[in-house]
Amino acid sequence: MMQQEGFVNPKGANRMCKLQRSIYGLVQVSQRHASDNVLFSLPGYMKEKSSIAVIGLSIHTAPVEMREKLAVAEELWPRAVAELTNLNHIEEAAVLSTCNRMEIYVVALSWNRGIREIVDWMSKKSGIPVSELREHLFMLRDSDATRHLFEVSSGLDSLVLGEGQILAQVKQVVRSGQNSGGLGKNIDRMFKDAITAGKRVRSETNISCGAVSVSSAAVELALMKLPKSECLSARMLLIGAGKMGRLVAKHLAAKGCKKVVIVNRSVERVDAIREEMKDIEIVYRPLKEMYEAAADADVVFTSTSSESPLFTKEHAEALPPVSCALGGVRLFVDISVPRNVSACVSDVGHARVYNVDDLKEVVEANKEDRIRKAMEAQTIISEELKRFEAWRDSMETVPTIKKLRSYADRVRASELDKCLQKIGEDALTKKMKKSIEQLSTGIVNRLLHGPLQHLRCDGTDSRTLDETLENMHALNRMFGLDTEKAVMEQKIKTKVEKQQTQN
Ligand SMILES: NC(=O)c1ccc[n+]([C@@H]2O[C@H](COP(=O)([O-])OP(=O)(O)OC[C@H]3O[C@@H](n4cnc5c(N)ncnc54)[C@H](OP(=O)(O)O)[C@@H]3O)[C@@H](O)[C@H]2O)c1
């Protein structure tokens, strides 16, 4: 995978600070021209074409402290997409915000200007200065961006290889887009193809065989930290009974725990968990009793969508210490992003705090197995990537088809007009006029039939596709259609004008 100049490697290594500065210099110059209103005369613009890009950070490149500032709650995804597509150089957008990543996928009308706009948007949203943010951001373009999404969806980029929640989250991005007016043709198709890739990888390889999840890793970590002899007798408290809470309860039961107290705002979800899990006693306590419940617990798992911490240093200090048999420390295992347990709780002598980043300790173990399984999946990802790229390439011919048709129609209409004027309108009956018009249309349609046939392909045969694209470029040259540039310029112009009227 090609890492984009000036950004960190999506897998987390080798930052390229020198190049970073050079690319930002370039983008800033463009921005200045934009405000001087010479946007459309920049030579750089004309050479560009719209690109798919992903800009973001993940568990591999940024700590939870930073990820939580950028996290976008699911109900706010449509608003974030609307804000992003309102930017001058962003045409389509989707936000994939999970506990492990915050990634923005876009179709950018100009990639360097588009990136600059997105990075500024992220900085404004999170309050993190651009200089700090870019130390952790990765950026990939075109097929690298698509491949990355397919890998993410397949669970290859997850902390826990092959875990299933990420596929559900990718599906949720598509669903959320459908409910709020669409993600745009390219991004929508890319996400749907990513779902196909994710499903195929899971069904055609053994990647998810024995795969753990964030929730099972959290349980594993807690049990690792407890004295072996006390694992089953430790008093377990779970705060949050959503998807993650349910899974934590399930894994605790699978490990042989006989009782768990669940604190949740509403009782219904806890009742549903109790209904589902007969092997473990489940005691419900309402949120207002959370601190009393914590005082009676040795291990506290937190997995709620609360935007602010539920446990601060003061809360943890006020809790009584746990028994010496358990090492005298209360364990907080927090898998929420934003975190439910403040970092300073770890300053409390009788408390230990673990967050999602600490789960690496549990999942790092089987590295060789990870690499082998990931290699099996890459073949499928490459196949799906080829299919998507072929579809996207085939889409490129649409503007040429439209332009060629409208060019031919303009020529036809003007020649028809001249002809009718020469004959004299009064000399012709209605029927004759109609026949002449039909003749002109017939000739144009017959002449266009061949070229248009050569611009159409279903994108599944790469040889035909290459030919189609060659034909497209030839027609653009022959008829001076220059579609790519014209269409892109028009789109940017419309956006700039819209924004000017809004201001
Ligand atoms: N889904 C994943 O794959 C995944 C993986 C790892 C970590 N996480 C993190 O785990 C957390 C929970 O995710 P989820 O998928 O389980 O979400 P979810 O299914 O939407 O459940 C949200 C839970 O949070 C509770 N909640 C919401 N707002 C609250 C507030 N202000 N105060 C107290 N409780 C509140 C809800 O209580 P009610 O039932 O009363 O509404 C519910 O129990 C999130 O921080 C997420 O980032 C998720």
The ligand as an SDF file (V2000), in Angstrom:
LIG
                    3D

 48 52  0  0  0  0  0  0  0  0999 V2000
  -19.8620   -1.3130   18.9420 N   0  0  0  0  0  0  0  0  0  0  0  0
  -18.5750   -1.6430   18.9190 C   0  0  0  0  0  0  0  0  0  0  0  0
  -18.1060   -2.4310   18.0910 O   0  0  0  0  0  0  0  0  0  0  0  0
  -17.6410   -1.1020   19.9590 C   0  0  0  0  0  0  0  0  0  0  0  0
  -16.4020   -1.7030   20.1400 C   0  0  0  0  0  0  0  0  0  0  0  0
  -15.5720   -1.2410   21.1240 C   0  0  0  0  0  0  0  0  0  0  0  0
  -15.9540   -0.1850   21.9060 C   0  0  0  0  0  0  0  0  0  0  0  0
  -17.1520    0.4180   21.7090 N   0  0  0  0  0  0  0  0  0  0  0  0
  -17.4980    1.5460   22.5850 C   0  0  0  0  0  0  0  0  0  0  0  0
  -18.3720    1.0580   23.5950 O   0  0  0  0  0  0  0  0  0  0  0  0
  -19.3120    2.0800   23.9520 C   0  0  0  0  0  0  0  0  0  0  0  0
  -20.7000    1.5000   23.8220 C   0  0  0  0  0  0  0  0  0  0  0  0
  -20.8870    1.0800   22.4850 O   0  0  0  0  0  0  0  0  0  0  0  0
  -22.1310    0.1720   22.0750 P   0  0  0  0  0  0  0  0  0  0  0  0
  -21.8680   -0.2520   20.6910 O   0  0  0  0  0  0  0  0  0  0  0  0
  -22.3880   -0.8450   23.1230 O   0  0  0  0  0  0  0  0  0  0  0  0
  -23.2990    1.2960   22.0970 O   0  0  0  0  0  0  0  0  0  0  0  0
  -24.8690    1.0630   22.1770 P   0  0  0  0  0  0  0  0  0  0  0  0
  -25.2530   -0.3030   21.7850 O   0  0  0  0  0  0  0  0  0  0  0  0
  -25.4720    2.2240   21.4750 O   0  0  0  0  0  0  0  0  0  0  0  0
  -25.1910    1.2260   23.7490 O   0  0  0  0  0  0  0  0  0  0  0  0
  -24.9620    2.4290   24.4010 C   0  0  0  0  0  0  0  0  0  0  0  0
  -25.0170    2.1990   25.9090 C   0  0  0  0  0  0  0  0  0  0  0  0
  -24.6230    3.4090   26.5440 O   0  0  0  0  0  0  0  0  0  0  0  0
  -25.6650    3.8150   27.4430 C   0  0  0  0  0  0  0  0  0  0  0  0
  -25.6400    5.2730   27.4710 N   0  0  0  0  0  0  0  0  0  0  0  0
  -25.7840    6.1160   26.4240 C   0  0  0  0  0  0  0  0  0  0  0  0
  -25.6160    7.3920   26.8300 N   0  0  0  0  0  0  0  0  0  0  0  0
  -25.3760    7.3470   28.1770 C   0  0  0  0  0  0  0  0  0  0  0  0
  -25.1260    8.3310   29.1620 C   0  0  0  0  0  0  0  0  0  0  0  0
  -25.0930    9.6310   28.8500 N   0  0  0  0  0  0  0  0  0  0  0  0
  -24.8950    7.9240   30.4360 N   0  0  0  0  0  0  0  0  0  0  0  0
  -24.9150    6.6110   30.7590 C   0  0  0  0  0  0  0  0  0  0  0  0
  -25.1680    5.6320   29.8760 N   0  0  0  0  0  0  0  0  0  0  0  0
  -25.3850    5.9970   28.5840 C   0  0  0  0  0  0  0  0  0  0  0  0
  -26.9310    3.2090   26.8830 C   0  0  0  0  0  0  0  0  0  0  0  0
  -27.9040    3.1250   27.8920 O   0  0  0  0  0  0  0  0  0  0  0  0
  -29.4790    2.8630   27.5440 P   0  0  0  0  0  0  0  0  0  0  0  0
  -29.5980    1.4030   27.2570 O   0  0  0  0  0  0  0  0  0  0  0  0
  -30.2030    3.2530   28.7730 O   0  0  0  0  0  0  0  0  0  0  0  0
  -29.7680    3.7230   26.3570 O   0  0  0  0  0  0  0  0  0  0  0  0
  -26.3980    1.8460   26.4430 C   0  0  0  0  0  0  0  0  0  0  0  0
  -26.2350    1.0010   27.5380 O   0  0  0  0  0  0  0  0  0  0  0  0
  -19.0400    3.2560   23.0160 C   0  0  0  0  0  0  0  0  0  0  0  0
  -18.2320    4.1930   23.6750 O   0  0  0  0  0  0  0  0  0  0  0  0
  -18.2610    2.6470   21.8700 C   0  0  0  0  0  0  0  0  0  0  0  0
  -17.3660    3.5680   21.2730 O   0  0  0  0  0  0  0  0  0  0  0  0
  -18.0110   -0.0440   20.7720 C   0  0  0  0  0  0  0  0  0  0  0  0
  1  2  1  0
  2  3  2  0
  2  4  1  0
  4  5  1  0
  4 48  2  0
  5  6  2  0
  6  7  1  0
  7  8  2  0
  8  9  1  0
  8 48  1  0
  9 10  1  0
  9 46  1  0
 10 11  1  0
 11 12  1  0
 11 44  1  0
 12 13  1  0
 13 14  1  0
 14 15  2  0
 14 16  1  0
 14 17  1  0
 17 18  1  0
 18 19  2  0
 18 20  1  0
 18 21  1  0
 21 22  1  0
 22 23  1  0
 23 24  1  0
 23 42  1  0
 24 25  1  0
 25 26  1  0
 25 36  1  0
 26 27  1  0
 26 35  1  0
 27 28  2  0
 28 29  1  0
 29 30  1  0
 29 35  2  0
 30 31  1  0
 30 32  2  0
 32 33  1  0
 33 34  2  0
 34 35  1  0
 36 37  1  0
 36 42  1  0
 37 38  1  0
 38 39  2  0
 38 40  1  0
 38 41  1  0
 42 43  1  0
 44 45  1  0
 44 46  1  0
 46 47  1  0
M  CHG  2   8   1  16  -1
M  END
$$$$
